[in-house]
Structure formats: C-alpha cells, structure tokens
Amino acid sequence: MPDITNPAAPIAPHPALQGLTVLQRGWLSSNNVLLHGQGQGAVLVDSSHLLHAPQTLALVRQALGGEALAGIVNTHLHSDHCGGNATLQAALGGRITVPIRAFDAARAWDEDRLSYRHTGQRCQRFHPDAALAPGQSLSAGGRQWQALAAPGHDPDSLLLFDARHGVLVSADALWENGFGVVFPELEGEPGFDDVAAVLDHIESLGATWVIPGHGAPFSDVAGALHRARQRLTAFRADPARHRRHGLKVLVKYHLMEEQQQAWPDFLSWFSATPLCQAVWLQLGSPDGTPSAFAEHIVHELVRGGALHWREGWLFDA
C-alpha cells in the first residue's frame, strides 16, 4: 500500500499509452487512469479508496497540470475504485459516470446493492450524473473507448477498449497474474462461467496493452490470459479454495483500511459482516463458530506474512 504522505509517481508511457497518465496504486486503491482531453478536459477512470482520497486529489492535480477535469468514469463501484469520487468532484468538478446496472443503486445509495454493507467496507457517498452501458462509446483523450460488459468479479463491471491503439482498461477482469475475487461465487451464485467468457472476449479483442485495475500496465496479454485461465481452472476444480481465498482477501482488505485493530474489534467486524458469515456457512461452518474460523483464517494470513499479530492487536503488513 502506498504511503499517503509519499504519492506514487506516474508510469512513463509507452507510445501506445501517449496521452494517458497511469497512476499505479497499492492494493487498497485501484489504479487511476487519466485520459488527457487535448483541450476538451480530461477524464479520470476510477478514483481509488476513500482512505487515499487526499493523495488521489494531489496526484490527479499534478497530472492534470492545469487541465480541467471533465469527468470521472468508474469501471465498477467497489470501494477501491470509486472511494475518491466525492472528494475529486467537490475539488475539481466534472460529471461522474457509472456502469448502467449500478446507476440506480448509486443514486439511491443502496449500500446493500452496492456491496458496502455486505462486505463491511467503507465508501463515501457520491451522486452519479450519467450511466455508461455496454456497447456505448466514450470519447476521451482524443480516443474512442468502447464500453464492454465484464461480469464475473462484479456483475456490473465494464471494460474500456481503444481499438485503434489496442489499449484495454481491464479493471479487475484481468490482471497480469490473475483477476479479482469472483464475488458472486462467494454468495453462492454462479460467476466462474462469466469470468471465462470475459477472458475469451478479451482475447478476441487483440489488445496489445492492458491497463489493469491493480498492478502495472502490461503488454504480454497472451501470458496474462494463460495465467488467468490456469487460476480459473484451479478455482473451478475446488470452489472451496476460492471461497477461502476470497475470505482472506476480505480480511486483508479490512486490515488495509484499518491499519491496526484490537482482536475483539476485529471479531466484532467479522461477525457483523454478512459476506464473512455467508462464506463460513458455505464452507460447512468449519471450526464450529465464526469466531474460531476467523482465528484460523487470521493465523494463516499471519503465517503467510500478510498480517502481523502483537499483544492482542492485528496489524496490516
């Protein structure tokens, strides 16, 4: 996770990425992709986590270099991708555009439909101005970006593809080494087939560069797709492995938000978070109680170096 007092530097662009500024962030916050407007105002794709909103504002202001911010486009509304929306809009203006399937929930700020209550995560309320649907085009940065449906990790998620330059903004549908947790599967709903279909669709695009939601841009698209399919095959063969992985991600993410937490407070969060309870039940109620299972999961994360434990406190590593 980046230090909030030490903003990350922009990635130096490849020629195919000229006119774009990619701000690579830590795993609590999604990457930010600034599509410079060539006199028409810039568009920011995703705004990172609420915790990093001041840092995001500083980074975006620096990258704008005096250019106006015409708007923010969210690939999906998980808290690590839209948590800076309210701060950036208040400071810089611009319209907020969200995936069409999430538009009504965001307007009403339905925290159940938006997943924040279900996952026990934070997000500052914002007010979307427009919706983007699969098949529509977004004109930004002197480029035409086609919005493509990308269900799997999140049912509402979108990809953005610039066919002329072969650049794909993949959000959490494809990373250099995998993809995001398939949240529907954690809730007992099918999601793996959607992941497979999206990977096939990405392959059909012939993209030469991918800007993922987390991690650096990459050009070995075939290699990334191969690794993602291997991971998907393993999860399909052992859905319980994916559920445990997803639960560990939820716990790790929570500690990234909190930085440190007393053990009783962590157990209270775990017990009050519906998705944690749902996964525990789907796994067959291991260890007898949710609290005992939470202790088991935390010990695995501590042994793996993802968390630290000291004198009754959990710390993010």
BELURJO-V500789 format. One record per backbone hydrogen bond with DSSP energy under -1.0 kcal/mol. NH is the residue of the N-H (numbers start at 1). CO is the residue of the C=O. E is the energy in kcal/mol with one decimal. If there is no record, write none. Layout:
NH;CO;E
NH;CO;E
This chain:
6;3;-2.0
11;22;-2.4
17;14;-2.2
18;15;-1.4
20;17;-1.9
21;34;-2.3
23;32;-3.1
30;80;-2.6
31;213;-2.9
32;23;-2.0
33;45;-1.7
34;21;-3.2
35;43;-3.4
36;19;-2.0
40;37;-1.5
42;68;-2.9
43;35;-2.1
44;71;-2.6
45;33;-3.0
46;73;-2.2
47;81;-2.9
52;49;-1.1
53;50;-1.8
56;52;-3.1
57;53;-2.6
58;54;-2.1
59;55;-2.8
60;56;-2.9
61;57;-2.6
62;58;-2.1
63;59;-2.4
64;60;-2.6
65;61;-1.5
67;64;-1.7
70;42;-2.5
71;42;-1.3
72;95;-2.8
73;44;-3.0
74;97;-2.5
81;78;-2.3
82;78;-1.1
83;48;-1.4
84;48;-1.1
85;82;-1.7
88;84;-2.7
89;85;-2.7
90;86;-2.3
91;87;-1.8
92;88;-3.1
93;89;-1.9
95;70;-2.0
97;72;-3.1
98;130;-2.1
100;132;-2.4
102;99;-1.7
106;102;-2.3
107;103;-2.5
108;104;-2.3
110;105;-2.3
111;109;-1.1
114;110;-2.5
117;111;-1.8
119;115;-2.3
121;116;-2.0
129;96;-2.9
130;96;-1.9
132;98;-2.3
135;147;-3.3
136;133;-2.2
138;145;-3.1
140;143;-2.2
143;140;-1.3
145;138;-3.1
146;161;-2.9
147;136;-3.0
148;159;-2.1
150;157;-2.6
157;154;-1.5
158;75;-1.9
159;148;-2.8
160;169;-1.9
161;146;-2.1
162;167;-3.1
166;162;-1.3
167;162;-1.7
168;209;-2.5
169;160;-3.3
170;211;-1.6
173;170;-2.4
175;178;-3.2
180;172;-2.7
183;153;-1.2
183;181;-1.4
187;183;-1.0
188;185;-1.2
189;184;-2.8
195;191;-2.0
196;192;-2.4
197;193;-2.4
198;194;-2.4
199;195;-2.4
200;196;-2.2
201;197;-2.3
202;198;-2.8
203;199;-2.2
204;200;-1.9
205;201;-1.0
208;166;-2.2
209;166;-2.3
210;218;-2.7
211;168;-3.3
213;171;-3.4
218;210;-2.2
221;219;-2.1
224;220;-2.0
225;221;-2.5
226;222;-2.2
227;223;-2.3
228;224;-2.5
229;225;-2.4
230;226;-2.0
231;227;-2.1
232;228;-2.5
233;229;-2.5
234;230;-2.0
235;231;-2.2
236;232;-2.8
237;233;-2.0
238;234;-1.1
241;238;-1.3
242;238;-1.2
243;239;-2.2
244;240;-2.4
245;241;-2.4
246;242;-3.1
247;243;-2.3
248;244;-2.4
249;245;-2.2
250;246;-2.2
251;247;-2.4
252;248;-2.9
253;249;-2.9
254;250;-2.2
255;251;-2.1
256;252;-2.0
257;253;-2.0
258;254;-2.4
259;255;-3.3
260;258;-1.6
261;314;-2.4
263;312;-2.6
266;262;-2.3
267;263;-2.5
268;264;-1.9
269;265;-2.2
270;266;-2.8
271;267;-2.6
272;268;-1.7
275;118;-2.5
277;273;-1.7
278;274;-2.5
279;275;-2.4
280;276;-2.1
281;277;-2.3
282;278;-2.4
283;279;-2.1
284;281;-1.7
285;280;-2.4
288;285;-1.3
293;289;-2.2
294;290;-2.7
295;291;-2.1
296;292;-1.9
297;293;-2.5
298;294;-2.6
299;295;-2.4
300;296;-1.8
301;297;-2.0
302;298;-2.7
303;299;-2.6
304;300;-1.8
305;302;-1.3
306;301;-2.2
307;301;-1.1
308;315;-2.8
310;313;-2.5
313;310;-1.3
314;261;-3.0
315;308;-2.8
316;259;-2.7
317;306;-1.6
